């Protein structure tokens, strides 16, 4: 992952509501959540939720799947892995005693 892409993801996650939305979607797994469910679970007005979902999508952290006339949102696990890999790629100079299985070598 490039520095610019990682910065975009971190920028999206620097807002508390977006971080809460992403956490809900991670907990939901592959079932995802509809905007109505997310709005109710997090007490975020629908228009505000829509704005935050768009920001998370643009950062590559969330994806929307159309189901007829509705959309189900899910965490984009590839995007999340990219952010995690970016953070831990050079973890502790490869010392597995400190970083365990999280050491990632490109």
Phi and psi restraints in degrees (range 20) as a CNS / XPLOR table:
assign (resid 1 and name C) (resid 2 and name N)
       (resid 2 and name CA) (resid 2 and name C) 1.0 -79.6 20.0 2
assign (resid 2 and name N) (resid 2 and name CA)
       (resid 2 and name C) (resid 3 and name N) 1.0 156.8 20.0 2
assign (resid 2 and name C) (resid 3 and name N)
       (resid 3 and name CA) (resid 3 and name C) 1.0 -57.0 20.0 2
assign (resid 3 and name N) (resid 3 and name CA)
       (resid 3 and name C) (resid 4 and name N) 1.0 -42.0 20.0 2
assign (resid 3 and name C) (resid 4 and name N)
       (resid 4 and name CA) (resid 4 and name C) 1.0 -63.7 20.0 2
assign (resid 4 and name N) (resid 4 and name CA)
       (resid 4 and name C) (resid 5 and name N) 1.0 -41.1 20.0 2
assign (resid 4 and name C) (resid 5 and name N)
       (resid 5 and name CA) (resid 5 and name C) 1.0 -66.3 20.0 2
assign (resid 5 and name N) (resid 5 and name CA)
       (resid 5 and name C) (resid 6 and name N) 1.0 -43.5 20.0 2
assign (resid 5 and name C) (resid 6 and name N)
       (resid 6 and name CA) (resid 6 and name C) 1.0 -63.1 20.0 2
assign (resid 6 and name N) (resid 6 and name CA)
       (resid 6 and name C) (resid 7 and name N) 1.0 -41.4 20.0 2
assign (resid 6 and name C) (resid 7 and name N)
       (resid 7 and name CA) (resid 7 and name C) 1.0 -62.0 20.0 2
assign (resid 7 and name N) (resid 7 and name CA)
       (resid 7 and name C) (resid 8 and name N) 1.0 -37.6 20.0 2
assign (resid 7 and name C) (resid 8 and name N)
       (resid 8 and name CA) (resid 8 and name C) 1.0 -63.9 20.0 2
assign (resid 8 and name N) (resid 8 and name CA)
       (resid 8 and name C) (resid 9 and name N) 1.0 -42.3 20.0 2
assign (resid 8 and name C) (resid 9 and name N)
       (resid 9 and name CA) (resid 9 and name C) 1.0 -64.6 20.0 2
assign (resid 9 and name N) (resid 9 and name CA)
       (resid 9 and name C) (resid 10 and name N) 1.0 -44.7 20.0 2
assign (resid 9 and name C) (resid 10 and name N)
       (resid 10 and name CA) (resid 10 and name C) 1.0 -66.5 20.0 2
assign (resid 10 and name N) (resid 10 and name CA)
       (resid 10 and name C) (resid 11 and name N) 1.0 -34.9 20.0 2
assign (resid 10 and name C) (resid 11 and name N)
       (resid 11 and name CA) (resid 11 and name C) 1.0 -63.0 20.0 2
assign (resid 11 and name N) (resid 11 and name CA)
       (resid 11 and name C) (resid 12 and name N) 1.0 -44.0 20.0 2
assign (resid 11 and name C) (resid 12 and name N)
       (resid 12 and name CA) (resid 12 and name C) 1.0 -62.9 20.0 2
assign (resid 12 and name N) (resid 12 and name CA)
       (resid 12 and name C) (resid 13 and name N) 1.0 -36.4 20.0 2
assign (resid 12 and name C) (resid 13 and name N)
       (resid 13 and name CA) (resid 13 and name C) 1.0 -84.0 20.0 2
assign (resid 13 and name N) (resid 13 and name CA)
       (resid 13 and name C) (resid 14 and name N) 1.0 -4.1 20.0 2
assign (resid 13 and name C) (resid 14 and name N)
       (resid 14 and name CA) (resid 14 and name C) 1.0 -79.8 20.0 2
assign (resid 14 and name N) (resid 14 and name CA)
       (resid 14 and name C) (resid 15 and name N) 1.0 0.2 20.0 2
assign (resid 14 and name C) (resid 15 and name N)
       (resid 15 and name CA) (resid 15 and name C) 1.0 -107.7 20.0 2
assign (resid 15 and name N) (resid 15 and name CA)
       (resid 15 and name C) (resid 16 and name N) 1.0 128.7 20.0 2
assign (resid 15 and name C) (resid 16 and name N)
       (resid 16 and name CA) (resid 16 and name C) 1.0 -57.9 20.0 2
assign (resid 16 and name N) (resid 16 and name CA)
       (resid 16 and name C) (resid 17 and name N) 1.0 -42.5 20.0 2
assign (resid 16 and name C) (resid 17 and name N)
       (resid 17 and name CA) (resid 17 and name C) 1.0 -64.8 20.0 2
assign (resid 17 and name N) (resid 17 and name CA)
       (resid 17 and name C) (resid 18 and name N) 1.0 -40.6 20.0 2
assign (resid 17 and name C) (resid 18 and name N)
       (resid 18 and name CA) (resid 18 and name C) 1.0 -66.0 20.0 2
assign (resid 18 and name N) (resid 18 and name CA)
       (resid 18 and name C) (resid 19 and name N) 1.0 -39.2 20.0 2
assign (resid 18 and name C) (resid 19 and name N)
       (resid 19 and name CA) (resid 19 and name C) 1.0 -63.8 20.0 2
assign (resid 19 and name N) (resid 19 and name CA)
       (resid 19 and name C) (resid 20 and name N) 1.0 -40.6 20.0 2
assign (resid 19 and name C) (resid 20 and name N)
       (resid 20 and name CA) (resid 20 and name C) 1.0 -64.7 20.0 2
assign (resid 20 and name N) (resid 20 and name CA)
       (resid 20 and name C) (resid 21 and name N) 1.0 -40.8 20.0 2
assign (resid 20 and name C) (resid 21 and name N)
       (resid 21 and name CA) (resid 21 and name C) 1.0 -61.9 20.0 2
assign (resid 21 and name N) (resid 21 and name CA)
       (resid 21 and name C) (resid 22 and name N) 1.0 -47.1 20.0 2
assign (resid 21 and name C) (resid 22 and name N)
       (resid 22 and name CA) (resid 22 and name C) 1.0 -62.7 20.0 2
assign (resid 22 and name N) (resid 22 and name CA)
       (resid 22 and name C) (resid 23 and name N) 1.0 -41.1 20.0 2
assign (resid 22 and name C) (resid 23 and name N)
       (resid 23 and name CA) (resid 23 and name C) 1.0 -61.5 20.0 2
assign (resid 23 and name N) (resid 23 and name CA)
       (resid 23 and name C) (resid 24 and name N) 1.0 -41.5 20.0 2
assign (resid 23 and name C) (resid 24 and name N)
       (resid 24 and name CA) (resid 24 and name C) 1.0 -61.8 20.0 2
assign (resid 24 and name N) (resid 24 and name CA)
       (resid 24 and name C) (resid 25 and name N) 1.0 -41.8 20.0 2
assign (resid 24 and name C) (resid 25 and name N)
       (resid 25 and name CA) (resid 25 and name C) 1.0 -69.7 20.0 2
assign (resid 25 and name N) (resid 25 and name CA)
       (resid 25 and name C) (resid 26 and name N) 1.0 -35.4 20.0 2
assign (resid 25 and name C) (resid 26 and name N)
       (resid 26 and name CA) (resid 26 and name C) 1.0 -64.3 20.0 2
assign (resid 26 and name N) (resid 26 and name CA)
       (resid 26 and name C) (resid 27 and name N) 1.0 -43.5 20.0 2
assign (resid 26 and name C) (resid 27 and name N)
       (resid 27 and name CA) (resid 27 and name C) 1.0 -65.3 20.0 2
assign (resid 27 and name N) (resid 27 and name CA)
       (resid 27 and name C) (resid 28 and name N) 1.0 -31.1 20.0 2
assign (resid 27 and name C) (resid 28 and name N)
       (resid 28 and name CA) (resid 28 and name C) 1.0 -72.5 20.0 2
assign (resid 28 and name N) (resid 28 and name CA)
       (resid 28 and name C) (resid 29 and name N) 1.0 -20.6 20.0 2
assign (resid 28 and name C) (resid 29 and name N)
       (resid 29 and name CA) (resid 29 and name C) 1.0 66.0 20.0 2
assign (resid 29 and name N) (resid 29 and name CA)
       (resid 29 and name C) (resid 30 and name N) 1.0 -147.8 20.0 2
assign (resid 29 and name C) (resid 30 and name N)
       (resid 30 and name CA) (resid 30 and name C) 1.0 -74.1 20.0 2
assign (resid 30 and name N) (resid 30 and name CA)
       (resid 30 and name C) (resid 31 and name N) 1.0 -9.5 20.0 2
assign (resid 30 and name C) (resid 31 and name N)
       (resid 31 and name CA) (resid 31 and name C) 1.0 -73.2 20.0 2
assign (resid 31 and name N) (resid 31 and name CA)
       (resid 31 and name C) (resid 32 and name N) 1.0 -27.9 20.0 2
assign (resid 31 and name C) (resid 32 and name N)
       (resid 32 and name CA) (resid 32 and name C) 1.0 64.0 20.0 2
assign (resid 32 and name N) (resid 32 and name CA)
       (resid 32 and name C) (resid 33 and name N) 1.0 -167.9 20.0 2
assign (resid 32 and name C) (resid 33 and name N)
       (resid 33 and name CA) (resid 33 and name C) 1.0 -145.6 20.0 2
assign (resid 33 and name N) (resid 33 and name CA)
       (resid 33 and name C) (resid 34 and name N) 1.0 146.7 20.0 2
assign (resid 33 and name C) (resid 34 and name N)
       (resid 34 and name CA) (resid 34 and name C) 1.0 -83.1 20.0 2
assign (resid 34 and name N) (resid 34 and name CA)
       (resid 34 and name C) (resid 35 and name N) 1.0 158.8 20.0 2
assign (resid 34 and name C) (resid 35 and name N)
       (resid 35 and name CA) (resid 35 and name C) 1.0 -56.4 20.0 2
assign (resid 35 and name N) (resid 35 and name CA)
       (resid 35 and name C) (resid 36 and name N) 1.0 -38.4 20.0 2
assign (resid 35 and name C) (resid 36 and name N)
       (resid 36 and name CA) (resid 36 and name C) 1.0 -61.1 20.0 2
assign (resid 36 and name N) (resid 36 and name CA)
       (resid 36 and name C) (resid 37 and name N) 1.0 -42.9 20.0 2
assign (resid 36 and name C) (resid 37 and name N)
       (resid 37 and name CA) (resid 37 and name C) 1.0 -66.9 20.0 2
assign (resid 37 and name N) (resid 37 and name CA)
       (resid 37 and name C) (resid 38 and name N) 1.0 -46.3 20.0 2
assign (resid 37 and name C) (resid 38 and name N)
       (resid 38 and name CA) (resid 38 and name C) 1.0 -59.2 20.0 2
assign (resid 38 and name N) (resid 38 and name CA)
       (resid 38 and name C) (resid 39 and name N) 1.0 -43.6 20.0 2
assign (resid 38 and name C) (resid 39 and name N)
       (resid 39 and name CA) (resid 39 and name C) 1.0 -59.2 20.0 2
assign (resid 39 and name N) (resid 39 and name CA)
       (resid 39 and name C) (resid 40 and name N) 1.0 -44.3 20.0 2
assign (resid 39 and name C) (resid 40 and name N)
       (resid 40 and name CA) (resid 40 and name C) 1.0 -69.3 20.0 2
assign (resid 40 and name N) (resid 40 and name CA)
       (resid 40 and name C) (resid 41 and name N) 1.0 -44.2 20.0 2
assign (resid 40 and name C) (resid 41 and name N)
       (resid 41 and name CA) (resid 41 and name C) 1.0 -62.6 20.0 2
assign (resid 41 and name N) (resid 41 and name CA)
       (resid 41 and name C) (resid 42 and name N) 1.0 -37.7 20.0 2
assign (resid 41 and name C) (resid 42 and name N)
       (resid 42 and name CA) (resid 42 and name C) 1.0 -105.0 20.0 2
assign (resid 42 and name N) (resid 42 and name CA)
       (resid 42 and name C) (resid 43 and name N) 1.0 -1.9 20.0 2
assign (resid 42 and name C) (resid 43 and name N)
       (resid 43 and name CA) (resid 43 and name C) 1.0 54.6 20.0 2
assign (resid 43 and name N) (resid 43 and name CA)
       (resid 43 and name C) (resid 44 and name N) 1.0 46.4 20.0 2
assign (resid 43 and name C) (resid 44 and name N)
       (resid 44 and name CA) (resid 44 and name C) 1.0 -112.1 20.0 2
assign (resid 44 and name N) (resid 44 and name CA)
       (resid 44 and name C) (resid 45 and name N) 1.0 127.0 20.0 2
assign (resid 44 and name C) (resid 45 and name N)
       (resid 45 and name CA) (resid 45 and name C) 1.0 -56.8 20.0 2
assign (resid 45 and name N) (resid 45 and name CA)
       (resid 45 and name C) (resid 46 and name N) 1.0 144.3 20.0 2
assign (resid 45 and name C) (resid 46 and name N)
       (resid 46 and name CA) (resid 46 and name C) 1.0 -51.9 20.0 2
assign (resid 46 and name N) (resid 46 and name CA)
       (resid 46 and name C) (resid 47 and name N) 1.0 -42.4 20.0 2
assign (resid 46 and name C) (resid 47 and name N)
       (resid 47 and name CA) (resid 47 and name C) 1.0 -68.0 20.0 2
assign (resid 47 and name N) (resid 47 and name CA)
       (resid 47 and name C) (resid 48 and name N) 1.0 -36.9 20.0 2
assign (resid 47 and name C) (resid 48 and name N)
       (resid 48 and name CA) (resid 48 and name C) 1.0 -68.4 20.0 2
assign (resid 48 and name N) (resid 48 and name CA)
       (resid 48 and name C) (resid 49 and name N) 1.0 -42.3 20.0 2
assign (resid 48 and name C) (resid 49 and name N)
       (resid 49 and name CA) (resid 49 and name C) 1.0 -59.6 20.0 2
assign (resid 49 and name N) (resid 49 and name CA)
       (resid 49 and name C) (resid 50 and name N) 1.0 -44.4 20.0 2
assign (resid 49 and name C) (resid 50 and name N)
       (resid 50 and name CA) (resid 50 and name C) 1.0 -58.1 20.0 2
assign (resid 50 and name N) (resid 50 and name CA)
       (resid 50 and name C) (resid 51 and name N) 1.0 -43.5 20.0 2
assign (resid 50 and name C) (resid 51 and name N)
       (resid 51 and name CA) (resid 51 and name C) 1.0 -60.2 20.0 2
assign (resid 51 and name N) (resid 51 and name CA)
       (resid 51 and name C) (resid 52 and name N) 1.0 -46.2 20.0 2
assign (resid 51 and name C) (resid 52 and name N)
       (resid 52 and name CA) (resid 52 and name C) 1.0 -67.1 20.0 2
assign (resid 52 and name N) (resid 52 and name CA)
       (resid 52 and name C) (resid 53 and name N) 1.0 -40.0 20.0 2
assign (resid 52 and name C) (resid 53 and name N)
       (resid 53 and name CA) (resid 53 and name C) 1.0 -62.2 20.0 2
assign (resid 53 and name N) (resid 53 and name CA)
       (resid 53 and name C) (resid 54 and name N) 1.0 -39.7 20.0 2
assign (resid 53 and name C) (resid 54 and name N)
       (resid 54 and name CA) (resid 54 and name C) 1.0 -61.6 20.0 2
assign (resid 54 and name N) (resid 54 and name CA)
       (resid 54 and name C) (resid 55 and name N) 1.0 -42.9 20.0 2
assign (resid 54 and name C) (resid 55 and name N)
       (resid 55 and name CA) (resid 55 and name C) 1.0 -63.3 20.0 2
assign (resid 55 and name N) (resid 55 and name CA)
       (resid 55 and name C) (resid 56 and name N) 1.0 -41.5 20.0 2
assign (resid 55 and name C) (resid 56 and name N)
       (resid 56 and name CA) (resid 56 and name C) 1.0 -68.0 20.0 2
assign (resid 56 and name N) (resid 56 and name CA)
       (resid 56 and name C) (resid 57 and name N) 1.0 -36.4 20.0 2
assign (resid 56 and name C) (resid 57 and name N)
       (resid 57 and name CA) (resid 57 and name C) 1.0 -65.0 20.0 2
assign (resid 57 and name N) (resid 57 and name CA)
       (resid 57 and name C) (resid 58 and name N) 1.0 -46.1 20.0 2
assign (resid 57 and name C) (resid 58 and name N)
       (resid 58 and name CA) (resid 58 and name C) 1.0 -62.5 20.0 2
assign (resid 58 and name N) (resid 58 and name CA)
       (resid 58 and name C) (resid 59 and name N) 1.0 -28.4 20.0 2
assign (resid 58 and name C) (resid 59 and name N)
       (resid 59 and name CA) (resid 59 and name C) 1.0 -83.8 20.0 2
assign (resid 59 and name N) (resid 59 and name CA)
       (resid 59 and name C) (resid 60 and name N) 1.0 -3.7 20.0 2
assign (resid 59 and name C) (resid 60 and name N)
       (resid 60 and name CA) (resid 60 and name C) 1.0 78.4 20.0 2
assign (resid 60 and name N) (resid 60 and name CA)
       (resid 60 and name C) (resid 61 and name N) 1.0 24.0 20.0 2
assign (resid 60 and name C) (resid 61 and name N)
       (resid 61 and name CA) (resid 61 and name C) 1.0 -106.6 20.0 2
assign (resid 61 and name N) (resid 61 and name CA)
       (resid 61 and name C) (resid 62 and name N) 1.0 -15.6 20.0 2
assign (resid 61 and name C) (resid 62 and name N)
       (resid 62 and name CA) (resid 62 and name C) 1.0 -138.0 20.0 2
assign (resid 62 and name N) (resid 62 and name CA)
       (resid 62 and name C) (resid 63 and name N) 1.0 146.9 20.0 2
assign (resid 62 and name C) (resid 63 and name N)
       (resid 63 and name CA) (resid 63 and name C) 1.0 -130.7 20.0 2
assign (resid 63 and name N) (resid 63 and name CA)
       (resid 63 and name C) (resid 64 and name N) 1.0 146.2 20.0 2
assign (resid 63 and name C) (resid 64 and name N)
       (resid 64 and name CA) (resid 64 and name C) 1.0 -108.9 20.0 2
assign (resid 64 and name N) (resid 64 and name CA)
       (resid 64 and name C) (resid 65 and name N) 1.0 132.9 20.0 2
assign (resid 64 and name C) (resid 65 and name N)
       (resid 65 and name CA) (resid 65 and name C) 1.0 -114.2 20.0 2
assign (resid 65 and name N) (resid 65 and name CA)
       (resid 65 and name C) (resid 66 and name N) 1.0 121.8 20.0 2
assign (resid 65 and name C) (resid 66 and name N)
       (resid 66 and name CA) (resid 66 and name C) 1.0 -76.2 20.0 2
assign (resid 66 and name N) (resid 66 and name CA)
       (resid 66 and name C) (resid 67 and name N) 1.0 132.8 20.0 2
assign (resid 66 and name C) (resid 67 and name N)
       (resid 67 and name CA) (resid 67 and name C) 1.0 -126.3 20.0 2
assign (resid 67 and name N) (resid 67 and name CA)
       (resid 67 and name C) (resid 68 and name N) 1.0 88.1 20.0 2
assign (resid 67 and name C) (resid 68 and name N)
       (resid 68 and name CA) (resid 68 and name C) 1.0 67.7 20.0 2
assign (resid 68 and name N) (resid 68 and name CA)
       (resid 68 and name C) (resid 69 and name N) 1.0 -117.3 20.0 2
assign (resid 68 and name C) (resid 69 and name N)
       (resid 69 and name CA) (resid 69 and name C) 1.0 -95.6 20.0 2
assign (resid 69 and name N) (resid 69 and name CA)
       (resid 69 and name C) (resid 70 and name N) 1.0 -2.6 20.0 2
assign (resid 69 and name C) (resid 70 and name N)
       (resid 70 and name CA) (resid 70 and name C) 1.0 -112.7 20.0 2
assign (resid 70 and name N) (resid 70 and name CA)
       (resid 70 and name C) (resid 71 and name N) 1.0 166.3 20.0 2
assign (resid 70 and name C) (resid 71 and name N)
       (resid 71 and name CA) (resid 71 and name C) 1.0 -125.1 20.0 2
assign (resid 71 and name N) (resid 71 and name CA)
       (resid 71 and name C) (resid 72 and name N) 1.0 134.7 20.0 2
assign (resid 71 and name C) (resid 72 and name N)
       (resid 72 and name CA) (resid 72 and name C) 1.0 -107.7 20.0 2
assign (resid 72 and name N) (resid 72 and name CA)
       (resid 72 and name C) (resid 73 and name N) 1.0 130.0 20.0 2
assign (resid 72 and name C) (resid 73 and name N)
       (resid 73 and name CA) (resid 73 and name C) 1.0 -100.9 20.0 2
assign (resid 73 and name N) (resid 73 and name CA)
       (resid 73 and name C) (resid 74 and name N) 1.0 141.4 20.0 2
assign (resid 73 and name C) (resid 74 and name N)
       (resid 74 and name CA) (resid 74 and name C) 1.0 -135.6 20.0 2
assign (resid 74 and name N) (resid 74 and name CA)
       (resid 74 and name C) (resid 75 and name N) 1.0 155.7 20.0 2
assign (resid 74 and name C) (resid 75 and name N)
       (resid 75 and name CA) (resid 75 and name C) 1.0 -64.8 20.0 2
assign (resid 75 and name N) (resid 75 and name CA)
       (resid 75 and name C) (resid 76 and name N) 1.0 141.9 20.0 2
assign (resid 75 and name C) (resid 76 and name N)
       (resid 76 and name CA) (resid 76 and name C) 1.0 -91.3 20.0 2
assign (resid 76 and name N) (resid 76 and name CA)
       (resid 76 and name C) (resid 77 and name N) 1.0 96.5 20.0 2
assign (resid 76 and name C) (resid 77 and name N)
       (resid 77 and name CA) (resid 77 and name C) 1.0 -66.1 20.0 2
assign (resid 77 and name N) (resid 77 and name CA)
       (resid 77 and name C) (resid 78 and name N) 1.0 -28.9 20.0 2
assign (resid 77 and name C) (resid 78 and name N)
       (resid 78 and name CA) (resid 78 and name C) 1.0 -64.8 20.0 2
assign (resid 78 and name N) (resid 78 and name CA)
       (resid 78 and name C) (resid 79 and name N) 1.0 -43.5 20.0 2
assign (resid 78 and name C) (resid 79 and name N)
       (resid 79 and name CA) (resid 79 and name C) 1.0 -64.7 20.0 2
assign (resid 79 and name N) (resid 79 and name CA)
       (resid 79 and name C) (resid 80 and name N) 1.0 -41.1 20.0 2
assign (resid 79 and name C) (resid 80 and name N)
       (resid 80 and name CA) (resid 80 and name C) 1.0 -64.7 20.0 2
assign (resid 80 and name N) (resid 80 and name CA)
       (resid 80 and name C) (resid 81 and name N) 1.0 -42.5 20.0 2
assign (resid 80 and name C) (resid 81 and name N)
       (resid 81 and name CA) (resid 81 and name C) 1.0 -62.1 20.0 2
assign (resid 81 and name N) (resid 81 and name CA)
       (resid 81 and name C) (resid 82 and name N) 1.0 -37.0 20.0 2
assign (resid 81 and name C) (resid 82 and name N)
       (resid 82 and name CA) (resid 82 and name C) 1.0 -61.0 20.0 2
assign (resid 82 and name N) (resid 82 and name CA)
       (resid 82 and name C) (resid 83 and name N) 1.0 -42.0 20.0 2
assign (resid 82 and name C) (resid 83 and name N)
       (resid 83 and name CA) (resid 83 and name C) 1.0 -66.7 20.0 2
assign (resid 83 and name N) (resid 83 and name CA)
       (resid 83 and name C) (resid 84 and name N) 1.0 -44.4 20.0 2
assign (resid 83 and name C) (resid 84 and name N)
       (resid 84 and name CA) (resid 84 and name C) 1.0 -62.9 20.0 2
assign (resid 84 and name N) (resid 84 and name CA)
       (resid 84 and name C) (resid 85 and name N) 1.0 -45.1 20.0 2
assign (resid 84 and name C) (resid 85 and name N)
       (resid 85 and name CA) (resid 85 and name C) 1.0 -60.7 20.0 2
assign (resid 85 and name N) (resid 85 and name CA)
       (resid 85 and name C) (resid 86 and name N) 1.0 -40.1 20.0 2
assign (resid 85 and name C) (resid 86 and name N)
       (resid 86 and name CA) (resid 86 and name C) 1.0 -59.4 20.0 2
assign (resid 86 and name N) (resid 86 and name CA)
       (resid 86 and name C) (resid 87 and name N) 1.0 -45.3 20.0 2
assign (resid 86 and name C) (resid 87 and name N)
       (resid 87 and name CA) (resid 87 and name C) 1.0 -67.7 20.0 2
assign (resid 87 and name N) (resid 87 and name CA)
       (resid 87 and name C) (resid 88 and name N) 1.0 -37.2 20.0 2
assign (resid 87 and name C) (resid 88 and name N)
       (resid 88 and name CA) (resid 88 and name C) 1.0 -106.7 20.0 2
assign (resid 88 and name N) (resid 88 and name CA)
       (resid 88 and name C) (resid 89 and name N) 1.0 4.0 20.0 2
assign (resid 88 and name C) (resid 89 and name N)
       (resid 89 and name CA) (resid 89 and name C) 1.0 -54.7 20.0 2
assign (resid 89 and name N) (resid 89 and name CA)
       (resid 89 and name C) (resid 90 and name N) 1.0 -39.6 20.0 2
assign (resid 89 and name C) (resid 90 and name N)
       (resid 90 and name CA) (resid 90 and name C) 1.0 -116.3 20.0 2
assign (resid 90 and name N) (resid 90 and name CA)
       (resid 90 and name C) (resid 91 and name N) 1.0 30.2 20.0 2
assign (resid 90 and name C) (resid 91 and name N)
       (resid 91 and name CA) (resid 91 and name C) 1.0 -54.9 20.0 2
assign (resid 91 and name N) (resid 91 and name CA)
       (resid 91 and name C) (resid 92 and name N) 1.0 123.6 20.0 2
assign (resid 91 and name C) (resid 92 and name N)
       (resid 92 and name CA) (resid 92 and name C) 1.0 52.4 20.0 2
assign (resid 92 and name N) (resid 92 and name CA)
       (resid 92 and name C) (resid 93 and name N) 1.0 32.2 20.0 2
assign (resid 92 and name C) (resid 93 and name N)
       (resid 93 and name CA) (resid 93 and name C) 1.0 53.5 20.0 2
assign (resid 93 and name N) (resid 93 and name CA)
       (resid 93 and name C) (resid 94 and name N) 1.0 33.6 20.0 2
assign (resid 93 and name C) (resid 94 and name N)
       (resid 94 and name CA) (resid 94 and name C) 1.0 82.1 20.0 2
assign (resid 94 and name N) (resid 94 and name CA)
       (resid 94 and name C) (resid 95 and name N) 1.0 8.9 20.0 2
assign (resid 94 and name C) (resid 95 and name N)
       (resid 95 and name CA) (resid 95 and name C) 1.0 -77.2 20.0 2
assign (resid 95 and name N) (resid 95 and name CA)
       (resid 95 and name C) (resid 96 and name N) 1.0 102.9 20.0 2
assign (resid 95 and name C) (resid 96 and name N)
       (resid 96 and name CA) (resid 96 and name C) 1.0 -66.7 20.0 2
assign (resid 96 and name N) (resid 96 and name CA)
       (resid 96 and name C) (resid 97 and name N) 1.0 -18.6 20.0 2
assign (resid 96 and name C) (resid 97 and name N)
       (resid 97 and name CA) (resid 97 and name C) 1.0 -65.3 20.0 2
assign (resid 97 and name N) (resid 97 and name CA)
       (resid 97 and name C) (resid 98 and name N) 1.0 -28.5 20.0 2
assign (resid 97 and name C) (resid 98 and name N)
       (resid 98 and name CA) (resid 98 and name C) 1.0 -96.0 20.0 2
assign (resid 98 and name N) (resid 98 and name CA)
       (resid 98 and name C) (resid 99 and name N) 1.0 -38.4 20.0 2
assign (resid 98 and name C) (resid 99 and name N)
       (resid 99 and name CA) (resid 99 and name C) 1.0 -108.2 20.0 2
assign (resid 99 and name N) (resid 99 and name CA)
       (resid 99 and name C) (resid 100 and name N) 1.0 -6.1 20.0 2
assign (resid 99 and name C) (resid 100 and name N)
       (resid 100 and name CA) (resid 100 and name C) 1.0 57.3 20.0 2
assign (resid 100 and name N) (resid 100 and name CA)
       (resid 100 and name C) (resid 101 and name N) 1.0 -139.3 20.0 2
assign (resid 100 and name C) (resid 101 and name N)
       (resid 101 and name CA) (resid 101 and name C) 1.0 -75.5 20.0 2
assign (resid 101 and name N) (resid 101 and name CA)
       (resid 101 and name C) (resid 102 and name N) 1.0 1.5 20.0 2
assign (resid 101 and name C) (resid 102 and name N)
       (resid 102 and name CA) (resid 102 and name C) 1.0 -85.1 20.0 2
assign (resid 102 and name N) (resid 102 and name CA)
       (resid 102 and name C) (resid 103 and name N) 1.0 -3.9 20.0 2
assign (resid 102 and name C) (resid 103 and name N)
       (resid 103 and name CA) (resid 103 and name C) 1.0 -69.1 20.0 2
assign (resid 103 and name N) (resid 103 and name CA)
       (resid 103 and name C) (resid 104 and name N) 1.0 123.1 20.0 2
assign (resid 103 and name C) (resid 104 and name N)
       (resid 104 and name CA) (resid 104 and name C) 1.0 -121.4 20.0 2
assign (resid 104 and name N) (resid 104 and name CA)
       (resid 104 and name C) (resid 105 and name N) 1.0 124.1 20.0 2
assign (resid 104 and name C) (resid 105 and name N)
       (resid 105 and name CA) (resid 105 and name C) 1.0 -112.8 20.0 2
assign (resid 105 and name N) (resid 105 and name CA)
       (resid 105 and name C) (resid 106 and name N) 1.0 126.2 20.0 2
